[in-house]
């Protein structure tokens, strides 16, 4: 089982090389209040001074600390000079002549044998990212090799603080808590809570945060620091025995180096001896289960068992991600070798997807909105159809217009019958109102055919995203084809209306006979003689009332003065009858024409625009784009696609390495 922690470290390094945290690896996260002794605990585990010291928040970035146990220098030299000895990660570090050393991920090729330089590098790297005492979630990765450490992976986080000090941001407490929760929420992490013995354990912020994400305490371990600083006459025996607050994984007490010890440069080895003596003197029954050395062994054992429990899920996660990234890599395609074949394939696929979108047989069908053929159908039968239905056959036509048209059609002679010319004049005026919505229908279908281009580019043809110049050229060719067909379709729709205007067929089977309409109106007027309706012209304040010019009454003289004469009189029975007859005939004929237009415009649009584009699209694309001088230029890949393929390829390679590393573990290693 001792090999499990180095394996996890190797996995961590593999995923760090691609800069991704897609796998939550097992690790120990150190959580505690500011100045609770976290740094001292970590240094006691390493046995060297290497962490920054000072007042306030010193740890302002997460420090991922990997401790790697290596053989002593003499033993490594023997392995290097030995004959037939296999070099492995545990025994061979060629070129390194130090007993202990450290390396940082951000400067891989540099080896630090002086631990004071490690401290300086941590401070410099922290200041590089954070400013004005702020904090950053970007971790610093440090690996320490020593024969005096056990294999461990720990994460040191900023201490929990309540009040901003100096240049710290106002929300420093929230920032720190969110950062801590982001690490301890990982179900594969162990939580090492550090709480000083001279404070009430019930108010421990570290335990409170741990309980939020680990209510059962299955992942939490408590370290009670500063045992030597408790008030005289008190001890932490009840706390260490778990009688105050029980912790599932155990409670371990340690003695930290004091500020005086740091000032006098007391070594960690001396501090460990003094710690053991203190425990033997004050807690003899617990001395074997407390102290920094016991803590190191416990952490190593817990981490190994935790890794063993997480491995099956970890292996499944790596396998699933490998399949996902393999699919993504396949979607980006391979580098182009045969330009001609690639261009033909992309053009053919685009044309096929375009036609399928219109037919409704595309692979990617939207569920959020209508698209393609469904949208065109909606335009024909909902938008265009309802617009035509909403047009009033007599809209904009007043009784005065009708009477004026009748009078103008008879010239100087009084009319005995309703003149047919007036009916044609008025009905043509109404039929012309159908042209504007018909042309608008063509425009809407044209816009939808344009939208289908973007739909096919986004959903159906991944290759188009790889080649932006080819994409732009295809869009231009299709847009040009649509633009050419638009005026032709508009002319045909315009002609449909002109055809209806060219010949008013009063013998249409559905048209009501004028004589029947006239007889019907006469019978209605006979039944209701007082059914006259008033109609008024523009009023000008005056007391005199005269007849309408051209509508003179026999009892009134014609006004020949320059002053306008206001009119207000009832329509005569004959005028009412003539208006009613014309209105009924116009309405009947208008409904016939509207029905024809509503049926013929969609057919025209489909024939001259939609079907024409469907049939000619592929040949147009091939004819315009399949030219030898253009092939090389059109198939230049976009930088984004090339970069994404590289990133996905690197991630896939990392996942394969991770899978190989996990596969090295045999069942015998787990027990």
C-alpha positions in Angstrom: 0.0 0.0 0.0 3.0 2.3 0.4 3.1 2.7 -3.4 -0.4 4.3 -3.5 0.6 7.8 -2.4 3.4 8.1 -5.0 0.9 6.9 -7.6 -1.5 9.6 -6.7 1.4 12.1 -6.9 2.2 10.9 -10.4 -1.4 11.3 -11.4 -1.4 14.8 -10.0 1.6 15.7 -12.0 0.1 14.2 -15.2 -3.0 16.4 -14.9 -1.1 19.5 -13.9 1.0 19.3 -17.1 -2.2 20.0 -19.1 -3.4 22.6 -16.6 -6.7 20.9 -15.8 -8.5 19.7 -12.6 -11.0 17.4 -14.2 -10.1 14.6 -11.8 -10.6 15.1 -8.0 -7.6 13.2 -6.6 -7.3 12.2 -2.9 -5.3 14.6 -0.8 -5.2 16.0 2.7 -6.5 19.6 3.2 -5.2 21.5 6.2 -7.8 23.9 7.6 -7.5 26.2 10.6 -7.9 29.7 12.0 -5.2 32.3 11.5 -2.2 31.6 13.7 -3.6 28.3 14.9 -0.3 26.6 14.1 -1.0 25.1 10.7 2.4 26.0 9.3 4.2 24.6 12.4 2.4 21.3 12.0 3.4 21.1 8.4 7.0 21.9 9.1 7.1 19.3 11.9 5.9 16.7 9.3 8.7 17.7 6.9 11.3 18.2 9.6 12.6 21.5 8.1 11.7 25.2 8.2 10.5 26.2 4.8 7.2 28.1 5.2 6.9 31.9 5.3 6.4 33.4 8.8 4.9 36.7 9.9 1.9 38.5 11.3 -1.6 38.5 9.7 -2.4 36.2 6.7 1.0 34.8 5.5 -0.4 31.9 3.5 -2.3 33.8 0.8 -2.3 31.0 -1.9 -3.0 27.3 -1.5 0.2 25.4 -1.2 0.0 21.8 -2.6 2.8 20.0 -0.7 3.9 16.6 -1.9 6.2 14.8 0.4 8.2 12.0 -1.2 10.3 9.5 0.8 13.6 8.8 -0.9 16.6 6.7 0.2 19.5 8.5 1.9 22.2 10.0 -0.2 24.7 7.2 0.4 22.2 4.5 -0.6 21.3 6.4 -3.8 24.9 6.6 -4.7 25.3 2.9 -4.4 22.3 2.4 -6.6 23.7 4.8 -9.2 27.1 3.0 -9.3 25.8 -0.5 -8.9 25.8 -2.9 -11.8 22.5 -4.1 -13.3 20.5 -2.1 -10.9 17.2 -0.9 -12.2 16.6 2.8 -11.9 13.2 3.6 -10.5 11.4 6.5 -9.0 12.2 5.5 -5.4 16.0 4.9 -5.7 17.4 6.8 -8.6 17.7 10.6 -8.7 20.8 11.1 -10.9 22.7 14.3 -10.6 21.2 15.3 -7.2 23.9 15.3 -4.5 21.7 16.6 -1.6 20.1 14.6 1.2 16.9 16.7 0.9 15.6 19.0 -1.8 12.5 20.6 -3.2 11.1 21.5 -6.6 8.3 23.8 -7.8 6.0 23.1 -10.6 6.3 26.7 -12.0 10.1 26.3 -12.2 10.5 22.5 -13.0 14.1 22.5 -13.9 15.3 24.3 -10.8 16.2 22.2 -7.7 16.2 23.9 -4.3 18.6 22.3 -1.7 18.5 25.3 0.6 15.1 25.4 2.4 15.4 29.1 3.1 15.4 29.6 -0.7 12.2 27.5 -0.8 10.6 29.9 1.6 11.8 32.9 -0.5 10.4 31.3 -3.6 7.0 30.7 -2.0 6.9 34.4 -0.9 7.9 35.6 -4.3 5.4 33.4 -6.2 2.7 34.5 -3.7 3.4 38.2 -4.3 3.5 37.6 -8.1 -0.2 36.7 -8.2 -1.6 38.5 -5.1 -1.5 42.2 -4.3 -2.1 44.3 -1.2 -2.4 41.3 1.2 -5.2 39.8 -1.0 -5.6 36.1 -1.6 -5.7 33.9 -4.7 -7.1 30.5 -5.3 -4.3 29.6 -7.8 -2.2 27.0 -6.0 1.6 26.8 -5.6 2.8 23.2 -6.1 5.9 22.2 -4.1 7.4 18.7 -3.9 9.9 17.9 -1.2 12.1 14.8 -1.4 13.6 13.6 1.9 14.5 10.3 3.6 13.0 11.8 6.8 9.4 12.1 5.5 6.5 9.8 4.8 4.7 9.8 1.5 2.0 12.4 1.9 0.1 15.0 -0.2 -1.2 18.0 1.8 -2.8 21.3 0.9 -2.0 24.3 3.1 -4.8 26.9 2.9 -5.0 30.5 4.2 -6.1 30.8 7.8 -9.7 31.6 8.6 -9.9 35.3 9.6 -12.8 37.5 10.6 -11.7 41.2 10.4 -9.7 42.7 7.5 -6.4 44.1 8.6 -4.4 46.8 6.8 -4.8 46.5 3.0 -6.8 43.3 3.1 -10.1 43.5 1.1 -13.3 44.0 3.1 -14.7 40.6 2.1 -11.5 38.7 3.1 -13.5 36.4 5.4 -15.9 35.3 2.6 -13.0 34.8 0.2 -11.1 32.6 2.6 -14.2 30.5 3.4 -15.1 30.0 -0.2 -11.6 29.0 -1.1 -11.5 26.5 1.8 -14.9 25.1 0.9 -13.8 24.6 -2.7 -11.0 22.3 -1.5 -12.8 20.4 1.3 -15.9 19.9 -0.8 -13.9 17.4 -2.9 -15.3 14.0 -1.7 -11.9 12.5 -2.2 -10.1 14.8 0.2 -9.3 14.2 3.9 -9.8 17.3 6.1 -7.1 18.0 8.7 -8.6 20.5 11.2 -6.0 22.4 13.3 -7.3 24.0 16.5 -5.2 25.5 19.3 -5.6 23.9 22.7 -5.8 27.3 24.5 -9.2 28.1 22.7 -12.6 26.6 23.1 -13.0 23.6 20.7 -16.8 24.4 20.5 -15.9 27.6 18.7 -13.5 26.1 16.2 -14.0 27.6 12.8 -12.1 24.7 11.2 -14.5 22.1 12.7 -17.5 24.1 11.7 -16.5 24.3 8.0 -15.6 20.6 8.1 -19.0 19.7 9.5 -20.7 21.6 6.6 -19.2 19.3 3.9 -18.6 16.2 6.0 -21.5 16.0 8.5 -20.7 12.3 9.3 -17.1 13.1 10.0 -15.9 10.3 7.8 -13.1 12.5 6.3 -12.2 14.7 9.2 -9.2 14.5 11.6 -8.5 16.9 14.4 -5.1 18.2 15.5 -5.0 20.0 18.8 -1.9 22.3 18.6 -0.1 24.4 21.3 -0.6 21.9 24.1 2.1 23.6 26.1 0.3 27.0 26.1 -2.7 26.0 28.1 -3.5 27.8 31.4 -1.8 26.4 34.5 -3.9 23.7 36.2 -5.7 22.8 33.0 -5.0 20.1 30.4 -6.5 18.8 27.1 -7.0 15.3 28.2 -10.8 15.3 27.8 -10.5 16.9 24.4 -7.8 14.4 23.2 -9.9 11.5 24.4 -12.9 12.8 22.3 -15.2 13.4 25.2 -15.8 17.1 24.3 -16.3 16.8 20.6 -15.8 13.3 19.1 -14.0 13.1 15.7 -14.4 9.9 13.6 -10.8 9.7 12.4 -9.3 10.7 15.7 -7.8 13.6 17.7 -4.0 14.1 17.9 -2.2 16.6 20.1 1.0 18.3 19.1 3.4 20.9 20.6 4.4 23.7 18.3 7.6 25.6 18.3 7.1 29.0 20.1 8.1 32.3 18.7 11.1 32.2 21.1 12.1 28.9 19.6 11.9 30.4 16.1 13.9 33.4 17.2 16.6 31.2 18.7 16.5 29.0 15.5 15.6 25.9 17.4 15.7 23.0 15.0 12.7 20.8 14.2 14.6 17.7 15.4 15.2 19.4 18.8 11.5 20.5 18.9 10.4 16.9 18.2 12.5 15.6 21.2 11.1 18.3 23.5 7.6 17.6 22.3 7.9 13.9 23.1 9.4 14.8 26.6 6.4 17.2 27.2 3.9 14.5 26.3 5.6 11.9 28.5 5.5 14.4 31.3 1.9 15.7 31.0 0.0 13.1 29.0 1.9 9.8 29.7 -1.2 7.6 28.8 -1.5 9.4 25.4 2.1 10.0 24.6 2.3 7.1 22.1 -0.8 8.5 20.2 0.2 12.1 20.1 3.0 14.2 18.6 4.2 15.1 15.2 5.8 11.8 14.3 2.6 9.9 15.2 0.6 12.5 13.2 2.8 11.8 10.2 2.3 8.1 10.4 -1.5 8.5 11.0 -1.9 10.8 8.0 0.1 8.5 5.7 -2.0 5.5 6.8 -5.3 7.4 6.5 -4.3 8.7 3.1 -3.3 5.3 1.8 -6.6 3.7 3.0 -8.6 6.6 1.6 -6.8 6.3 -1.8 -7.6 2.5 -1.8 -11.3 3.3 -1.3 -11.3 6.0 -4.0 -9.4 4.0 -6.6 -12.4 2.1 -8.2 -14.3 5.3 -8.7 -11.2 7.1 -9.9 -10.5 4.5 -12.5 -14.1 4.7 -13.8 -13.9 8.4 -14.0 -10.6 8.3 -16.0 -12.2 5.7 -18.4 -15.3 7.8 -19.0 -13.3 11.0 -19.6 -11.0 9.2 -22.0 -14.0 8.2 -24.1 -15.5 11.7 -24.0 -12.2 13.4 -25.0 -11.7 10.8 -27.8 -15.1 11.7 -29.2 -14.2 15.4 -29.0 -10.9 14.8 -30.7 -12.7 12.9 -33.5 -15.1 15.8 -34.0 -12.2 18.2 -34.7 -11.1 15.9 -37.6 -7.7 15.0 -38.8 -5.3 17.4 -40.6 -6.2 17.8 -44.3 -4.2 15.6 -46.7 -6.4 15.4 -49.9 -7.8 18.9 -50.4 -10.0 18.0 -53.3 -11.8 15.2 -51.5 -12.1 17.1 -48.3 -13.7 20.1 -50.1 -16.2 17.9 -52.0 -17.1 16.1 -48.9 -17.8 19.3 -46.9 -19.7 20.9 -49.7 -21.8 17.8 -50.3 -22.5 17.4 -46.6 -23.5 21.1 -46.2 -25.9 20.9 -49.2 -27.4 17.7 -47.9 -27.9 19.2 -44.4 -29.4 22.4 -45.9 -32.0 20.4 -47.9 -32.7 18.1 -44.9 -33.3 21.1 -42.7 -35.9 22.3 -45.2 -37.5 18.8 -45.5 -37.4 18.3 -41.7 -35.2 15.3 -41.8 -32.0 16.9 -40.3 -30.1 15.1 -37.6 -30.1 18.2 -35.3 -33.7 19.2 -34.7 -34.3 22.3 -32.6 -36.8 22.1 -29.8 -36.6 25.8 -28.7 -38.0 27.4 -31.9 -39.3 26.6 -35.4 -36.6 26.2 -38.0 -36.3 25.4 -41.7 -39.2 23.8 -43.5 -41.4 24.1 -40.3 -40.8 27.8 -40.2 -41.6 28.2 -43.9 -44.9 26.3 -43.3 -45.7 28.6 -40.4 -45.0 31.7 -42.6 -47.3 30.3 -45.3 -50.3 29.2 -43.3 -50.1 31.2 -40.0 -48.3 34.5 -40.8 -49.4 35.0 -44.4 -52.7 33.2 -44.2 -53.9 35.1 -41.1 -52.7 38.4 -42.5 -54.8 37.9 -45.6 -57.8 36.8 -43.5 -57.5 40.0 -41.4 -57.8 42.2 -44.5 -61.4 43.7 -44.6 -62.8 43.3 -48.2 -64.3 46.8 -47.8 -61.5 48.3 -45.8 -60.8 52.0 -46.7 -63.9 52.1 -48.9 -66.6 54.5 -47.8 -70.1 54.9 -49.2 -69.0 58.3 -50.6 -66.2 56.6 -52.6 -68.7 54.1 -54.0 -71.3 56.8 -55.0 -68.5 59.0 -56.5 -67.3 56.0 -58.5 -70.8 55.3 -59.8 -71.4 58.9 -60.8 -68.0 59.2 -62.5 -68.7 56.0 -64.4 -71.9 57.5 -66.0 -70.4 60.8 -67.1 -73.0 63.6 -67.6 -75.9 61.2 -67.9 -77.9 60.0 -64.9 -77.5 56.3 -64.4 -80.5 54.0 -64.7 -78.5 50.9 -63.5 -75.4 50.4 -61.4 -72.5 50.7 -64.0 -70.2 47.7 -64.3 -67.2 50.0 -64.7 -67.6 51.4 -61.1 -67.6 47.8 -59.7 -64.3 47.0 -61.6 -62.7 50.2 -60.5 -63.5 49.6 -56.9 -62.7 45.9 -56.8 -59.3 46.4 -58.4 -58.5 49.0 -55.8 -59.3 46.4 -53.1 -57.4 43.6 -54.9 -54.2 45.7 -55.0 -54.1 45.5 -51.2 -53.2 41.8 -51.4 -49.9 42.5 -53.1 -48.0 44.0 -50.1 -48.6 41.0 -47.7 -47.8 38.6 -50.6 -44.4 40.3 -51.2 -43.8 40.3 -47.5 -44.4 36.6 -47.4 -41.6 36.1 -50.0 -39.3 38.3 -47.9 -39.9 36.2 -44.8 -39.2 32.9 -46.6 -36.0 34.4 -48.0 -34.9 35.4 -44.5 -35.6 31.9 -43.2 -33.5 30.4 -46.0 -30.7 32.7 -44.9 -31.1 31.6 -41.3 -30.8 27.9 -42.4 -27.3 28.6 -43.5 -26.3 29.6 -40.0 -28.2 26.7 -38.5 -26.3 24.2 -40.7 -23.0 25.9 -39.9 -23.6 25.7 -36.1 -25.2 22.3 -35.7 -24.7 20.1 -38.7 -21.2 20.6 -40.1 -18.4 20.7 -37.6 -15.8 20.9 -40.5 -17.1 24.4 -41.4 -15.9 25.6 -38.0 -12.4 24.2 -38.8 -12.2 26.2 -42.0 -13.4 29.8 -41.6 -12.6 30.8 -45.2 -14.5 27.9 -46.6 -17.4 28.7 -44.3 -17.5 32.3 -45.5 -17.3 31.3 -49.1 -20.1 28.8 -48.8 -22.3 31.5 -47.0 -21.5 33.9 -49.8 -22.4 31.5 -52.6 -25.7 30.5 -51.0 -26.5 34.1 -50.2 -25.8 35.1 -53.8 -28.0 32.3 -55.1 -30.8 33.4 -52.8 -30.3 37.1 -53.8 -30.6 36.2 -57.5 -33.8 34.3 -57.0 -35.5 36.9 -54.8 -36.4 39.5 -57.5 -37.6 36.6 -59.8 -39.9 35.3 -57.1 -41.1 38.9 -56.3 -41.9 39.5 -60.0 -43.9 36.3 -60.2 -45.9 37.1 -57.1 -46.4 40.6 -58.4 -47.7 39.1 -61.7 -50.1 36.9 -59.8 -51.8 40.0 -58.5 -51.6 41.7 -61.9 -53.2 38.6 -63.4 -56.2 39.0 -61.1 -56.4 42.7 -61.9 -56.1 42.1 -65.7 -59.5 40.4 -66.0 -62.4 40.6 -63.5 -64.3 37.4 -64.2 -67.8 38.1 -63.2 -68.8 34.7 -64.6 -66.7 32.9 -62.0 -68.6 29.9 -60.6 -68.3 31.2 -57.0 -69.3 34.8 -57.9 -72.8 35.8 -57.0 -75.0 37.0 -59.8 -75.5 40.8 -59.8 -79.2 40.5 -60.6 -79.7 38.3 -57.5 -77.8 40.7 -55.3 -79.9 43.6 -56.6 -83.1 41.7 -56.0 -82.0 40.7 -52.5 -81.2 44.3 -51.7 -84.5 45.6 -53.0 -86.5 43.0 -51.0 -84.6 44.1 -47.8 -85.3 47.8 -48.5 -89.0 47.0 -49.0 -89.1 45.4 -45.5 -87.4 48.3 -43.8 -88.1 51.6 -45.5 -86.5 53.6 -42.6 -83.2 51.8 -42.8 -81.4 54.8 -44.4 -77.9 55.6 -43.1 -76.4 59.0 -42.9 -73.2 60.0 -44.6 -71.5 63.3 -44.1 -68.9 65.3 -45.8 -66.4 67.7 -44.2 -68.2 70.3 -42.0 -67.5 74.0 -42.1 -69.3 76.2 -39.6 -72.2 77.9 -41.4 -75.9 78.1 -41.0 -76.8 77.6 -44.6 -77.1 74.0 -46.0 -76.7 73.2 -49.6 -76.6 70.1 -51.8 -73.4 68.2 -52.6 -71.9 69.4 -55.8 -73.0 66.9 -58.4 -75.5 65.4 -55.9 -78.0 68.4 -56.2 -81.5 68.1 -54.8 -84.4 69.5 -57.0 -85.7 71.6 -54.2 -82.4 73.4 -53.7 -80.6 75.8 -56.1 -77.0 75.1 -57.0 -74.5 77.3 -55.1 -72.2 79.1 -57.5 -70.5 81.3 -55.0 -66.8 81.0 -54.0 -67.7 80.1 -50.4 -67.9 76.3 -49.7 -71.3 75.0 -48.7 -71.6 72.4 -46.0 -73.6 69.3 -46.7 -75.5 67.0 -44.4 -78.4 64.9 -45.8 -79.7 61.4 -45.9 -78.9 59.0 -48.7 -81.8 58.3 -51.0 -83.3 54.8 -51.2 -81.7 54.3 -54.6 -78.3 55.4 -53.4 -78.5 53.1 -50.5 -79.5 50.3 -52.8 -76.6 51.0 -55.2 -74.1 51.1 -52.4 -75.3 47.9 -50.9 -75.2 46.1 -54.3 -71.6 47.3 -55.0 -70.4 46.4 -51.5 -71.8 42.9 -51.7 -70.4 42.3 -55.2 -66.9 43.6 -54.1 -66.9 41.5 -51.0 -67.9 38.4 -52.9 -65.3 38.8 -55.6 -62.6 39.9 -53.2 -63.0 36.7 -51.2 -62.6 34.7 -54.4 -59.3 36.5 -55.3 -58.0 36.3 -51.8 -58.5 32.6 -51.8 -56.7 32.3 -55.1 -53.8 34.5 -53.8 -53.6 32.6 -50.5 -53.2 29.4 -52.5 -51.0 30.5 -55.3 -48.4 32.6 -53.5 -47.0 29.7 -51.4 -46.8 27.5 -54.5 -45.0 30.3 -56.4 -42.5 30.8 -53.5 -41.8 27.1 -53.3 -41.3 26.7 -57.0 -39.3 29.8 -57.8 -37.3 30.1 -54.6 -37.2 27.1 -52.2 -37.2 24.2 -54.6 -35.0 26.0 -57.1 -32.4 26.6 -54.4 -32.6 23.0 -53.1 -32.1 21.6 -56.6 -29.2 23.9 -57.6 -27.4 24.4 -54.3 -24.9 21.6 -54.6 -24.0 22.2 -58.2 -23.7 25.9 -57.5 -21.3 25.3 -54.6 -19.2 22.9 -56.5 -19.1 25.1 -59.6 -18.0 28.2 -57.5 -15.7 26.6 -55.0 -14.1 23.5 -56.6 -11.4 25.3 -58.4 -7.8 24.2 -58.0 -6.3 27.7 -57.2 -8.8 28.1 -54.3 -8.4 24.7 -52.6 -5.3 25.5 -50.6 -6.6 28.8 -49.4 -10.1 27.7 -48.5 -8.9 24.7 -46.4 -6.8 26.7 -44.0 -7.7 25.7 -40.5 -8.8 28.3 -37.9 -6.4 28.9 -35.0 -9.1 28.1 -32.4 -9.7 24.6 -33.9 -6.1 23.8 -34.1 -5.5 24.9 -30.5 -8.5 23.0 -29.2 -7.4 19.9 -31.0 -4.0 20.3 -29.4 -5.5 20.8 -25.9 -7.9 17.9 -26.3 -5.1 15.7 -27.6 -2.9 16.6 -24.7 -5.7 15.9 -22.2 -6.4 12.5 -23.9 -2.7 11.7 -23.7 -2.7 12.6 -20.0 -5.8 10.5 -19.4 -4.1 7.5 -21.1 -1.0 8.0 -18.9 -3.3 8.2 -15.9 -5.0 5.0 -16.9 -1.7 3.3 -17.4 -0.5 4.5 -13.9 -3.7 3.2 -12.3 -3.4 -0.1 -14.2 0.0 -0.7 -12.6 -1.8 -1.2 -9.2 -2.3 -4.8 -8.5 -4.8 -6.2 -6.0 -1.9 -7.1 -3.8 -0.9 -3.4 -3.5 -4.3 -2.6 -1.9 -3.8 -4.7 1.2 
